[in-house]
Amino acid sequence: MSLMSSLYVGASGLQTSQNALNTTAHNLSNADTKGYTRQQVQQANRPYVTLSTNPHSVSNQQTGLGTFYSNVKQVRDYFLDRAFRKESGRSMFYQVSTETMEEMESLLGELNQEAFQTTMSNLWTSVQELVKTPSSSVCQGLFVQRAEEFLERSVHIYDSLCAYQDNMNEKIRQNVIKINNYGNQILKLNEQIRNIELGGIEKANDLRDTRNQILDELAELADINFSENMYGDVSVQIEGVDFVKGTMCYEIALYTDQTTGFYTPFWPLNAKFTEREDGTRDYDIRGAEVFDLSLKISTDLDTDIGGLKAMMYARGDHRADYTDIENNYDDISQSVIMNMQAEFDQLIHNVATKLNGILAEAAGVKEITLADGTVVLGCKDEPGGYMRHEDGSPIQLFSKITTPGYEKITDTDGEVYWVYQEEHLGDPDPDKNDPMRPETIYSLKNMQIDRELKESPSILGFMKNGEEDRATAEALSGAFTEKIYTLNPNLNKPCTFLEYYDDLVAQVANSGYAFRNVMTNQQNTVETTSNAREQVVGVSSDEELSNMIKFQNAYNASSRYINAISEMLEHIITTLGR
């Protein structure tokens, strides 16, 4: 090999070492950059030049042309990436669930000055005072006032639950937009990476870091699967359905319920639709929903992955009330908010109907057989009678907003009755086409204190045939000590009104405690997986400084080599010049 060509060997060493030093410096400068993956230098020999061949020798006579900087690869572990993203998604699921339970605890007000337990106790205390002197207008007024406070506080809590539902609904919309943005960013990065790496010379490592960071964040929102093809394109699936594939991002759409305004994420390509005249579409999203919320939440089934799914479970699909406990408890039991709405509404419903029933019995309401043989619950018309309004209708402490509690009818024999309007809960069998009528039920959404009673509590009287009606007052007090109520069909423990609320608070607290424990354990799992992944992808300052010394020495060696060749050339030229 000539001395002149030897200079190129040294120059290649200088260039390669300088590039390696640049990569090491890049690693060190990004040691604390979120999502950065350390880059590793790969070097290779340049092609050899064959000077002569000899079939009788061990090898041909060749001369080297030096080295070159062949590749800078990212150091990543696919299986650790997959495990980390799956566990981070599960951690986010339980984080959202825990935050929801904490909000439920806060709404009940047991940690501040607006505890609902106090409101319940005040109502019972007013009833106990009424037992002492039933005919006292002061005690009657206090009873009605406490009932009004009880209902107002109950409505406030229920409205707060609904407002939190709406807040969760808006978060669902924002997260769907975020997921779609992530998908389009991945699609754009795929194209940029493919264009850069198409020549096979340069690696778009920083763009890959950006894409991997997006995948990490996307995995917190939904259960994803991902894979990379030979061209560097990443394909992504959400809940087993293609989201990013090839040159397409199949965005998630939102279906808006016309009654509640709740959003349901769905796949437009999988949904049936009809075209309107203006070009818009009416979608039938059955079977095209992104999340199947009918599945039981289970780690074994991997149905507890993704913050967005947790929000969908927590929010539910409608405003729940006590009728859901009787008709479809299994459908609401996995929704934190709906379960709370239904059980809380059931407590208020039980209090209202029980106290109303006692006042109705005092007013003479009982089963009546009409002339046509129909059996109804009602009483004869007695204007201004005991526990009656001026028009003769029985007094209700808690009345419905949309429909009257009693309807005045005239029987075929001329008798006039006030008939109790039964609550119409409908038939849970959809084939019977017997829907529930919400306007007939005693629910927090449809309840108020009787207006006339609010203005004149003394119409209760509690004077019957010239004597104090202690029996009715004692019945009202006894209603608070009857152990005949349960939180839901899955519990058999009977309880009183006050015990019911205590059990409700305990259930929220226990569920919150369980979610917090799972979340803490899951966060530990994520941290362990993250540490294992960081050992692979993270930048070690000690290792990079060691590499820097190694490459600096290689650079110095190449420099000395060039100096030696230069001196030899100078010596030869000087000697020949003489």
C-alpha positions in Angstrom: 0.0 0.0 0.0 1.4 3.4 -0.9 2.0 6.1 1.7 -0.4 8.4 0.0 -3.3 5.9 0.2 -2.3 5.3 3.8 -3.4 8.9 4.6 -6.9 7.9 3.6 -6.9 5.1 6.2 -5.9 7.6 8.9 -8.5 10.1 7.6 -11.2 7.5 7.8 -10.2 6.8 11.4 -10.4 10.5 12.3 -13.8 10.9 10.7 -15.2 7.7 12.3 -13.9 8.7 15.7 -15.3 12.2 15.4 -18.7 10.9 14.4 -18.6 8.5 17.4 -17.7 11.4 19.7 -20.6 13.4 18.3 -23.0 10.5 19.1 -21.6 10.2 22.6 -22.0 13.9 23.2 -25.6 13.7 21.8 -26.3 11.0 24.4 -24.9 13.0 27.2 -26.7 16.2 26.3 -30.1 14.3 26.2 -29.5 12.2 29.3 -32.5 13.9 31.0 -34.7 14.3 27.9 -38.0 12.6 28.4 -38.5 9.8 25.9 -34.9 9.8 24.6 -33.3 6.5 23.7 -29.6 6.1 23.9 -27.8 5.6 20.6 -25.1 3.1 20.0 -22.3 3.5 17.5 -21.6 0.7 15.0 -18.4 0.7 12.9 -17.4 -1.4 10.0 -14.4 -2.0 7.6 -14.3 -0.4 4.3 -13.9 -2.8 1.3 -10.4 -4.3 0.9 -8.4 -3.8 -2.3 -7.0 -7.1 -3.6 -3.4 -6.6 -4.9 -2.8 -10.2 -6.0 -4.2 -13.7 -5.8 -2.3 -16.9 -5.2 -4.2 -20.1 -5.1 -1.3 -21.7 -3.1 -1.4 -19.2 -0.3 -3.6 -19.1 2.7 -5.1 -15.7 1.7 -4.9 -13.2 -1.1 -2.7 -10.2 -0.8 -5.0 -7.3 0.2 -4.8 -3.8 1.6 -7.4 -2.1 3.8 -9.0 1.3 3.1 -9.8 2.0 6.8 -13.1 2.1 8.7 -16.4 3.9 8.5 -19.3 4.9 10.7 -21.8 2.2 9.5 -24.8 2.7 11.8 -26.2 4.5 14.8 -28.9 2.3 16.3 -31.4 2.8 19.1 -31.0 0.4 22.0 -34.6 -0.7 22.8 -36.3 -3.9 23.9 -39.6 -4.6 22.2 -40.9 -6.9 25.0 -40.1 -4.4 27.7 -41.8 -1.7 25.6 -44.9 -3.9 25.3 -44.9 -4.7 29.0 -44.4 -1.1 30.1 -47.2 0.2 27.9 -49.6 -2.5 29.0 -48.9 -1.9 32.7 -49.0 1.9 32.3 -52.4 1.6 30.7 -53.7 -0.6 33.5 -52.2 1.9 36.1 -54.1 4.8 34.4 -57.3 2.8 34.5 -57.1 2.4 38.3 -55.8 6.0 38.7 -59.0 7.3 37.0 -61.1 4.9 39.1 -59.4 6.0 42.3 -59.8 9.7 41.5 -63.5 9.1 40.8 -64.0 7.4 44.1 -62.3 10.2 45.9 -64.6 12.7 44.2 -67.6 10.6 45.4 -66.3 10.8 49.0 -65.9 14.5 48.6 -69.4 15.0 47.3 -71.0 13.2 50.2 -69.4 16.0 52.3 -68.3 13.7 55.2 -65.0 15.5 55.4 -66.3 19.1 55.6 -69.1 21.1 57.2 -71.8 20.0 54.8 -72.1 16.3 55.9 -75.3 14.7 54.6 -75.3 12.6 57.8 -76.1 15.8 59.7 -79.0 16.6 57.5 -80.4 13.0 58.0 -80.0 13.3 61.8 -81.7 16.7 61.8 -84.8 15.3 60.1 -85.0 12.4 62.5 -84.6 14.8 65.5 -87.4 17.0 64.2 -89.6 13.9 64.0 -88.7 13.0 67.6 -89.6 16.5 68.7 -92.9 16.1 66.9 -93.7 12.9 68.9 -93.4 14.9 72.1 -96.0 17.6 71.1 -97.6 16.6 67.8 -100.1 19.5 67.8 -97.3 22.1 68.2 -97.2 24.4 65.2 -93.5 25.0 66.0 -92.7 21.3 65.8 -94.7 20.9 62.7 -92.9 23.8 61.1 -89.5 22.4 62.1 -90.5 19.0 60.7 -91.4 20.5 57.3 -88.3 22.8 57.4 -86.0 19.8 58.1 -87.6 17.8 55.4 -87.0 20.7 52.9 -83.4 20.9 54.0 -83.1 17.2 53.6 -84.4 17.3 50.1 -82.4 20.3 49.1 -79.2 18.8 50.3 -80.1 15.5 48.6 -80.8 17.3 45.3 -77.5 19.2 45.6 -75.6 15.9 46.0 -77.4 14.3 43.1 -76.9 17.3 40.9 -73.2 17.3 41.8 -73.0 13.6 40.8 -74.6 14.6 37.5 -72.3 17.5 37.0 -69.3 15.2 37.6 -70.8 12.9 35.0 -70.9 15.8 32.6 -67.3 16.7 33.5 -66.3 13.1 32.9 -68.2 13.2 29.6 -66.2 16.3 28.4 -62.9 14.5 29.4 -64.0 11.6 27.2 -64.5 13.9 24.3 -61.1 15.6 24.8 -59.3 12.3 25.2 -60.8 11.0 21.9 -59.6 14.1 20.2 -56.2 13.5 21.8 -56.1 9.9 20.6 -56.9 10.9 17.0 -54.2 13.6 17.1 -51.7 11.0 18.3 -52.8 8.7 15.4 -52.2 11.5 12.8 -48.9 12.3 14.4 -47.8 8.7 14.2 -48.9 8.6 10.6 -46.8 11.7 9.8 -43.8 10.5 11.7 -44.0 7.2 9.8 -43.7 9.0 6.5 -40.8 11.2 7.7 -38.9 8.2 9.1 -39.5 6.2 5.9 -38.2 9.0 3.7 -35.1 9.5 5.8 -34.2 5.8 6.2 -35.1 4.8 2.6 -31.5 5.1 1.5 -30.3 2.8 4.2 -27.6 5.3 5.3 -29.1 7.5 7.9 -31.3 6.6 10.9 -34.1 8.9 12.0 -33.5 8.1 15.7 -34.8 11.4 17.1 -38.0 11.0 15.1 -38.3 7.5 16.4 -38.0 8.8 20.0 -40.8 11.2 19.3 -43.0 8.3 18.0 -42.2 6.0 20.9 -43.1 8.8 23.3 -46.4 9.2 21.6 -47.0 5.4 21.8 -46.2 5.6 25.5 -48.8 8.3 26.0 -51.4 6.6 23.8 -51.0 3.4 25.8 -52.1 5.2 28.9 -55.4 6.1 27.3 -56.3 2.8 25.6 -55.3 -0.8 25.2 -53.0 -0.8 22.2 -51.1 -3.3 20.1 -48.2 -2.1 17.9 -45.8 -3.5 15.3 -43.2 -2.1 13.0 -42.7 -3.3 9.4 -39.5 -3.5 7.3 -39.8 0.1 6.1 -40.0 1.5 9.6 -43.8 2.1 9.7 -45.5 1.5 12.9 -49.1 0.0 12.9 -51.3 0.5 15.9 -54.5 -1.2 17.0 -56.8 0.0 19.7 -59.0 -2.6 21.4 -58.0 -5.0 18.6 -59.2 -2.7 15.8 -56.8 -1.1 13.3 -56.2 2.6 14.2 -53.0 3.4 12.3 -52.2 1.1 9.3 -50.3 1.8 6.1 -51.1 5.4 5.0 -54.4 5.6 6.9 -55.4 6.7 10.4 -58.9 5.4 11.1 -60.1 8.1 13.5 -62.5 7.4 16.3 -65.8 9.2 16.1 -68.2 10.3 18.8 -71.9 9.5 18.9 -73.9 11.9 21.0 -76.9 10.6 22.9 -79.8 13.0 22.3 -81.2 12.6 25.8 -78.2 12.8 28.0 -75.6 14.4 25.7 -73.2 11.6 26.6 -70.5 10.7 24.1 -69.8 7.1 22.9 -66.6 6.5 20.9 -67.2 4.3 17.9 -65.5 3.2 14.6 -67.3 4.9 11.7 -66.1 2.2 9.3 -67.7 -0.5 11.3 -71.0 1.3 11.9 -74.1 1.3 9.7 -75.5 4.6 8.6 -78.2 6.3 6.5 -77.5 9.4 4.4 -79.6 12.5 4.9 -80.5 14.9 2.1 -77.9 17.4 3.3 -75.1 14.8 3.1 -74.8 14.1 6.8 -75.0 10.6 8.2 -77.1 9.0 10.9 -75.1 6.3 12.5 -76.2 3.1 14.1 -73.3 2.4 16.3 -74.4 -1.0 17.7 -71.5 -3.4 17.4 -69.1 -0.5 16.4 -68.4 0.8 19.8 -64.7 1.1 20.7 -65.2 -0.3 24.2 -67.4 -3.2 25.1 -68.6 -2.1 28.6 -70.7 -5.2 29.1 -67.5 -7.1 29.9 -66.6 -7.6 33.5 -63.6 -5.6 34.7 -60.8 -8.1 35.1 -57.0 -8.2 35.0 -57.1 -11.7 33.7 -59.2 -10.7 30.8 -57.2 -7.5 30.2 -60.4 -5.4 30.4 -58.9 -3.0 32.9 -56.5 -1.2 30.6 -56.7 2.5 29.5 -57.8 5.7 31.2 -60.4 6.4 28.5 -62.1 3.1 29.2 -62.1 3.8 32.9 -63.8 7.1 32.2 -66.5 5.3 30.2 -67.1 2.8 32.9 -67.2 5.5 35.7 -69.5 7.8 33.8 -72.0 5.1 32.6 -74.5 5.7 29.9 -77.4 7.6 31.6 -78.5 9.4 34.8 -79.2 6.5 37.1 -82.0 6.5 39.8 -83.5 3.9 42.2 -85.4 2.2 39.4 -82.1 0.9 37.9 -81.4 -1.1 41.1 -84.7 -3.0 40.5 -84.6 -3.2 36.8 -81.0 -3.5 35.6 -78.5 -3.4 38.5 -76.0 -5.5 36.7 -75.7 -2.9 34.0 -74.9 -0.1 36.5 -72.9 -1.9 39.1 -69.6 -1.4 37.3 -70.2 2.4 36.9 -69.0 4.2 40.0 -71.1 7.3 39.4 -74.3 5.5 38.3 -74.1 3.0 41.2 -73.8 6.0 43.6 -76.6 7.8 41.9 -79.0 4.8 42.0 -78.2 3.9 45.7 -78.4 7.4 46.9 -81.6 8.1 45.0 -83.0 4.8 46.5 -82.4 6.2 50.0 -84.3 9.4 49.3 -87.1 7.5 47.5 -87.4 5.1 50.5 -87.6 8.1 53.0 -90.1 10.0 50.8 -92.5 7.1 50.1 -92.3 5.8 53.6 -93.2 9.2 55.2 -95.8 9.9 52.5 -97.3 6.5 53.2 -97.7 7.1 56.9 -99.4 10.5 56.2 -101.6 8.8 53.6 -102.7 6.2 56.1 -103.6 8.9 58.6 -105.6 10.6 55.8 -107.6 7.4 55.3 -105.9 6.1 52.1 -106.5 2.3 51.8 -107.4 -0.3 49.2 -110.8 0.5 47.6 -112.8 -1.7 45.3 -114.5 0.4 42.6 -117.9 -0.3 41.2 -116.4 -2.1 38.2 -114.4 -4.4 40.5 -111.1 -2.6 40.1 -109.0 -2.5 43.3 -107.1 0.8 43.8 -105.3 2.6 46.6 -107.2 5.8 47.5 -109.8 7.4 49.7 -113.1 9.2 49.5 -113.2 12.9 48.7 -113.2 14.9 52.0 -112.4 18.6 51.4 -110.6 20.0 54.3 -110.5 16.6 56.1 -107.8 15.3 58.4 -104.4 15.3 56.6 -106.1 16.7 53.6 -105.7 19.7 51.4 -108.7 22.1 50.9 -109.6 20.2 47.7 -109.8 16.9 49.6 -106.6 15.4 48.3 -104.3 13.7 50.9 -101.3 15.7 52.0 -97.9 14.4 50.7 -94.8 15.7 52.4 -92.8 14.8 49.2 -94.8 15.4 46.1 -93.9 14.8 42.4 -93.0 17.8 40.2 -94.4 16.6 36.9 -97.5 14.7 37.9 -99.9 14.8 40.9 -99.7 12.1 43.6 -103.4 11.6 43.6 -106.0 11.8 40.8 -109.7 12.7 41.5 -112.1 10.3 39.9 -115.9 9.7 40.0 -117.0 6.1 40.2 -119.9 4.8 38.1 -122.0 4.8 41.3 -121.4 8.5 41.8 -118.8 8.2 44.6 -115.8 10.6 44.3 -112.4 9.3 45.2 -108.8 10.4 45.3 -106.8 7.6 43.8 -103.1 7.2 44.4 -101.1 7.3 41.1 -98.8 4.3 41.3 -95.2 4.6 40.1 -94.9 3.0 36.6 -91.5 1.3 36.5 -92.2 -0.4 33.2 -91.3 -4.0 32.3 -87.6 -4.8 32.0 -88.4 -7.2 29.1 -88.1 -5.0 25.9 -90.3 -7.4 24.0 -93.3 -6.4 26.1 -93.0 -2.7 24.9 -93.9 -1.4 28.3 -91.4 1.5 28.9 -90.9 3.2 32.3 -92.7 6.5 32.8 -90.2 8.8 34.6 -92.9 11.4 35.4 -94.7 8.9 37.7 -91.8 8.0 40.0 -90.6 9.5 43.3 -87.0 10.2 42.3 -84.8 13.1 43.1 -85.2 14.3 39.6 -89.0 14.5 40.1 -89.5 15.5 43.7 -90.3 18.5 45.8 -91.8 19.5 49.2 -95.6 20.0 48.9 -95.9 23.7 48.2 -99.0 24.3 50.3 -97.3 22.5 53.2 -94.2 24.7 52.9 -96.4 27.8 53.2 -98.6 26.5 56.0 -97.1 23.5 57.9 -99.9 23.7 60.4 -102.3 22.1 57.9 -100.8 18.8 59.2 -102.7 19.5 62.4 -102.0 16.2 64.1 -105.4 16.7 65.8 -107.9 13.9 65.2 -111.3 13.9 66.8 -110.2 16.6 69.2 -107.1 14.7 70.4 -103.4 14.7 69.5 -102.6 12.1 66.9 -99.6 10.6 68.6 -99.9 7.4 66.7 -99.1 9.0 63.4 -96.2 11.0 64.9 -94.8 7.8 66.5 -95.2 6.0 63.2 -93.1 8.7 61.5 -90.4 8.2 64.2 -90.6 4.5 63.9 -89.9 4.7 60.1 -86.4 5.7 60.9 -85.7 2.6 63.0 -87.1 -0.1 60.8 -84.5 -2.4 59.4 -86.1 -3.3 56.1 -83.8 -1.6 53.5 -80.8 -2.8 51.5 -78.2 -1.0 49.4 -78.6 -3.3 46.4 -79.7 -6.8 45.4 -76.2 -8.2 46.1 -76.4 -7.3 49.8 -78.7 -9.0 52.2 -78.0 -6.9 55.3 -81.2 -5.0 56.4 -80.7 -1.5 57.7 -82.5 1.6 58.8 -82.4 4.9 57.0 -79.4 6.1 59.0 -77.6 2.8 58.7 -78.3 2.7 55.0 -76.4 6.0 54.6 -73.6 4.7 56.8 -73.4 1.6 54.6 -73.4 3.8 51.5 -70.5 5.9 52.8 -68.7 2.7 54.0 -69.1 1.2 50.5 -67.6 4.2 48.9 -64.8 4.3 51.3 -64.1 0.6 51.0 -64.2 0.7 47.2 -61.9 3.8 47.2 -59.5 1.9 49.5 -59.5 -1.1 47.3 -58.9 1.0 44.2 -56.1 2.9 45.9 -54.4 -0.3 46.9 -54.7 -1.7 43.3 -53.4 1.6 41.9 -50.5 1.7 44.3 -49.5 -1.9 43.4 -49.9 -1.1 39.8 -47.8 2.0 40.0 -45.1 -0.1 41.7 -45.3 -2.6 38.8 -45.0 0.3 36.3 -42.0 1.7 38.1 -40.3 -1.7 38.2 -41.0 -2.2 34.4 -39.9 1.3 33.7 -36.6 0.8 35.6 -35.9 -2.4 33.7 -36.6 -0.5 30.4 -34.5 2.4 31.5 -31.6 0.2 32.0 -31.8 -0.6 28.3 -32.8 2.7 26.8 -31.5 5.1 29.4 -28.2 7.0 29.1 -25.5 6.1 31.6 -23.2 9.0 32.1 -20.4 6.7 33.3 -20.7 4.5 30.3 -20.9 7.4 27.9 -17.8 9.1 29.5 -16.0 5.8 29.1 -17.0 5.7 25.4 -15.9 9.3 25.0 -12.4 8.4 26.4 -12.3 5.4 24.1 -13.2 7.3 21.0 -11.0 10.2 21.9 -8.0 7.8 22.2 -9.0 6.3 18.8 -9.1 9.9 17.3 -5.7 10.6 18.8 -4.3 7.3 17.5 -5.6 8.1 14.0 -4.0 11.6 14.3 -0.7 10.2 15.3 -0.9 7.7 12.4 -1.4 10.5 9.9 1.5 12.4 11.5 3.7 9.4 11.1 2.8 9.0 7.5 3.2 12.7 6.9 6.7 12.6 8.4 7.6 9.6 6.3 6.4 11.4 3.1 8.3 14.5 4.1 11.5 12.5 4.7 11.2 10.8 1.3 10.5 14.0 -0.6 13.3 15.8 1.2 15.8 13.0 0.6 14.8 12.6 -3.1 15.0 16.4 -3.5 18.7 16.4 -2.7 
